[in-house]
């Protein structure tokens, strides 16, 4: 039991040093986690003025392989061109050269969109107004990520392991076998030569048969 206690203490210290995240694979197998969704605001609802026959843009640093959603609304009617591209392609597009666009909606009015960046980098959200009148656009951008939420049993596993290991160690120490006490009188004790009764040290006459041992 002592060895088990010390082993559990070592495991608790290791988990505390590495973080309980190393237990997530085991927690998933044993059903000690729940899956959730984390929605994070990247660009809060923003009112953008778009000049006549011109464009404006917003930039955001996005994580790769993370679902990104947004909403675009043109105030007062009409439509607007909406394009999403990375920094390199935006530079090319702004010079009027052919470019690769991640998402395009040339006639956006009230547009909900979703796209997933392939890599982590800065993306540009471009609003192009081809009409000879000024327009206003409301824009919102969020990311949606799957999250793994461990149960409290996993979250505090290192403390639980340390407590269990210390308890087992204490129990093992207290209940371990103790060596028999040495009794000097056992070596000098003798039996009665006549009846066999054990005599006390220095006893001349047997307390049972009364005979002298001299």
BELKASUL-V412531 format. One record per residue. N is the residue number from 1. RES is the residue in three letters. SS is DSSP state (H for helix, E for strand, - for the rest). PSI is psi in whole degrees, 0 to 359 (* if undefined). OMEGA is omega in radians with two decimals (NA if undefined). Layout:
n->(N & N)
res->(RES & RES)
ss->(SS & SS)
psi->(PSI & PSI)
omega->(OMEGA & OMEGA)
//
This chain:
n->(1 & 2 & 3 & 4 & 5 & 6 & 7 & 8 & 9 & 10 & 11 & 12 & 13 & 14 & 15 & 16 & 17 & 18 & 19 & 20 & 21 & 22 & 23 & 24 & 25 & 26 & 27 & 28 & 29 & 30 & 31 & 32 & 33 & 34 & 35 & 36 & 37 & 38 & 39 & 40 & 41 & 42 & 43 & 44 & 45 & 46 & 47 & 48 & 49 & 50 & 51 & 52 & 53 & 54 & 55 & 56 & 57 & 58 & 59 & 60 & 61 & 62 & 63 & 64 & 65 & 66 & 67 & 68 & 69 & 70 & 71 & 72 & 73 & 74 & 75 & 76 & 77 & 78 & 79 & 80 & 81 & 82 & 83 & 84 & 85 & 86 & 87 & 88 & 89 & 90 & 91 & 92 & 93 & 94 & 95 & 96 & 97 & 98 & 99 & 100 & 101 & 102 & 103 & 104 & 105 & 106 & 107 & 108 & 109 & 110 & 111 & 112 & 113 & 114 & 115 & 116 & 117 & 118 & 119 & 120 & 121 & 122 & 123 & 124 & 125 & 126 & 127 & 128 & 129 & 130 & 131 & 132 & 133 & 134 & 135 & 136 & 137 & 138 & 139 & 140 & 141 & 142 & 143 & 144 & 145 & 146 & 147 & 148 & 149 & 150 & 151 & 152 & 153 & 154 & 155 & 156 & 157 & 158 & 159 & 160 & 161 & 162 & 163 & 164 & 165 & 166 & 167 & 168 & 169 & 170 & 171 & 172 & 173 & 174 & 175 & 176 & 177 & 178 & 179 & 180 & 181 & 182 & 183 & 184 & 185 & 186 & 187 & 188 & 189 & 190 & 191 & 192 & 193 & 194 & 195 & 196 & 197 & 198 & 199 & 200 & 201 & 202 & 203 & 204 & 205 & 206 & 207 & 208 & 209 & 210 & 211 & 212 & 213 & 214)
res->(UNK & UNK & UNK & UNK & UNK & UNK & UNK & UNK & UNK & UNK & UNK & UNK & UNK & UNK & UNK & UNK & UNK & UNK & UNK & UNK & UNK & UNK & UNK & UNK & UNK & UNK & UNK & UNK & UNK & UNK & UNK & UNK & UNK & UNK & UNK & UNK & UNK & UNK & UNK & UNK & UNK & UNK & UNK & UNK & UNK & UNK & UNK & UNK & UNK & UNK & UNK & UNK & UNK & UNK & UNK & UNK & UNK & UNK & UNK & UNK & UNK & UNK & UNK & UNK & UNK & UNK & UNK & UNK & UNK & UNK & UNK & UNK & UNK & UNK & UNK & UNK & UNK & UNK & UNK & UNK & UNK & UNK & UNK & UNK & UNK & UNK & UNK & UNK & UNK & UNK & UNK & UNK & UNK & UNK & UNK & UNK & UNK & UNK & UNK & UNK & UNK & UNK & UNK & UNK & UNK & UNK & UNK & UNK & UNK & UNK & UNK & UNK & UNK & UNK & UNK & UNK & UNK & UNK & UNK & UNK & UNK & UNK & UNK & UNK & UNK & UNK & UNK & UNK & UNK & UNK & UNK & UNK & UNK & UNK & UNK & UNK & UNK & UNK & UNK & UNK & UNK & UNK & UNK & UNK & UNK & UNK & UNK & UNK & UNK & UNK & UNK & UNK & UNK & UNK & UNK & UNK & UNK & UNK & UNK & UNK & UNK & UNK & UNK & UNK & UNK & UNK & UNK & UNK & UNK & UNK & UNK & UNK & UNK & UNK & UNK & UNK & UNK & UNK & UNK & UNK & UNK & UNK & UNK & UNK & UNK & UNK & UNK & UNK & UNK & UNK & UNK & UNK & UNK & UNK & UNK & UNK & UNK & UNK & UNK & UNK & UNK & UNK & UNK & UNK & UNK & UNK & UNK & UNK & UNK & UNK & UNK & UNK & UNK & UNK)
ss->(- & H & H & H & H & H & H & H & H & H & H & H & H & H & H & H & H & H & - & H & H & H & H & H & H & H & H & H & H & H & - & - & E & E & E & E & E & E & E & E & E & E & E & E & E & E & E & E & E & E & - & - & - & E & E & E & E & E & E & E & E & E & - & - & - & - & E & E & E & E & E & E & E & E & - & - & - & - & - & E & E & E & E & E & E & E & H & H & H & H & H & H & H & H & - & - & - & - & - & - & - & - & E & E & E & E & E & E & - & E & E & E & E & E & E & E & - & - & - & - & E & E & E & E & E & E & E & E & E & - & - & - & - & - & E & E & E & E & E & E & E & E & E & E & E & E & E & E & E & E & - & H & H & H & H & - & H & H & H & H & H & H & H & H & H & H & H & H & H & H & H & H & H & H & H & - & - & - & - & - & - & - & - & H & H & H & H & H & - & E & E & - & - & - & - & - & - & E & E & - & - & - & - & - & E & - & - & - & - & - & - & E & - & -)
psi->(325 & 316 & 320 & 317 & 314 & 324 & 318 & 321 & 316 & 318 & 320 & 319 & 321 & 314 & 321 & 325 & 320 & 337 & 145 & 351 & 336 & 345 & 355 & 316 & 319 & 320 & 323 & 319 & 322 & 2 & 25 & 23 & 157 & 148 & 134 & 181 & 131 & 121 & 120 & 134 & 126 & 311 & 110 & 166 & 120 & 136 & 120 & 124 & 131 & 114 & 156 & 137 & 41 & 188 & 163 & 171 & 164 & 147 & 146 & 140 & 115 & 150 & 141 & 148 & 30 & 124 & 131 & 131 & 155 & 170 & 132 & 131 & 130 & 122 & 140 & 18 & 180 & 176 & 166 & 150 & 133 & 129 & 144 & 131 & 161 & 177 & 317 & 314 & 329 & 319 & 319 & 315 & 318 & 341 & 3 & 18 & 157 & 140 & 168 & 125 & 128 & 325 & 134 & 134 & 91 & 339 & 48 & 136 & 301 & 94 & 119 & 132 & 158 & 134 & 160 & 111 & 142 & 326 & 162 & 119 & 180 & 131 & 147 & 135 & 109 & 135 & 111 & 122 & 110 & 355 & 157 & 17 & 149 & 143 & 154 & 141 & 134 & 131 & 138 & 141 & 133 & 160 & 148 & 118 & 141 & 137 & 149 & 120 & 110 & 153 & 159 & 330 & 322 & 321 & 324 & 28 & 322 & 320 & 320 & 319 & 320 & 316 & 314 & 316 & 319 & 318 & 315 & 321 & 316 & 316 & 317 & 320 & 318 & 330 & 2 & 153 & 132 & 143 & 141 & 142 & 141 & 124 & 109 & 329 & 339 & 325 & 328 & 351 & 143 & 166 & 154 & 134 & 346 & 313 & 350 & 1 & 144 & 131 & 148 & 156 & 128 & 1 & 124 & 322 & 138 & 132 & 349 & 304 & 346 & 4 & 149 & 141 & 1 & *)
omega->(3.13 & 3.14 & 3.13 & 3.13 & 3.14 & 3.12 & 3.14 & 3.08 & 3.12 & 3.13 & 3.11 & 3.10 & -3.14 & 3.14 & 3.11 & -3.13 & -3.08 & -3.08 & -3.09 & 3.12 & 3.14 & 3.14 & -3.07 & 3.12 & 3.11 & -3.13 & 3.12 & -3.14 & -3.08 & 3.10 & -3.11 & 3.06 & 3.02 & -3.14 & 3.13 & 3.13 & 3.11 & 3.13 & -3.08 & 3.12 & 3.09 & 3.04 & 3.12 & -3.12 & -3.03 & 3.08 & -3.08 & 2.99 & 3.12 & -3.10 & 3.10 & 3.10 & -3.11 & 3.13 & 2.98 & -3.07 & 2.97 & 3.13 & 3.12 & 3.09 & -3.05 & 3.10 & 3.11 & 3.11 & 3.09 & -3.10 & -3.14 & 3.14 & -3.14 & 3.13 & 3.11 & 3.10 & 3.09 & -3.13 & 3.04 & 3.10 & -3.10 & -3.13 & -3.11 & 3.09 & -3.11 & -3.08 & 3.09 & -3.13 & 3.11 & -3.02 & -3.12 & -3.12 & 3.09 & 3.11 & 3.12 & -3.11 & -3.10 & 3.09 & 3.09 & -3.13 & 3.11 & -3.08 & 3.10 & -3.11 & -3.11 & -3.13 & -3.11 & 3.05 & -3.04 & -3.04 & -3.10 & 3.06 & 3.05 & -2.85 & 2.98 & -3.09 & 3.07 & 3.01 & -3.10 & 3.12 & 3.13 & -3.13 & 3.10 & 3.10 & 3.12 & 3.08 & -3.13 & 3.11 & -2.95 & 3.13 & -3.03 & -3.13 & -3.12 & -3.12 & -3.12 & 3.13 & 3.11 & 3.11 & 3.06 & -3.11 & 2.99 & -3.07 & 3.10 & 3.13 & 3.14 & 2.99 & -3.14 & -3.10 & 3.02 & -3.12 & 3.08 & -3.09 & -3.14 & 3.07 & 3.10 & 3.13 & 3.12 & -3.08 & -3.12 & -3.05 & -3.10 & 3.10 & 3.14 & 3.14 & 3.13 & -3.14 & 3.14 & -3.14 & 3.12 & 3.13 & 3.13 & 3.13 & 3.13 & 3.13 & -3.13 & 3.14 & -3.07 & -3.09 & -3.13 & -3.14 & 3.09 & -3.13 & -3.13 & 3.12 & 3.14 & 3.12 & -3.10 & -3.08 & -3.13 & -3.09 & -3.08 & -3.12 & 3.12 & 3.11 & 3.07 & -3.12 & -3.04 & -3.10 & 3.08 & 3.14 & 3.13 & -3.12 & 3.07 & -3.14 & 3.12 & -3.11 & -3.10 & -3.13 & 3.14 & -3.14 & -3.13 & -3.09 & 3.10 & -3.09 & 3.14 & -3.13 & -3.11 & NA)
//
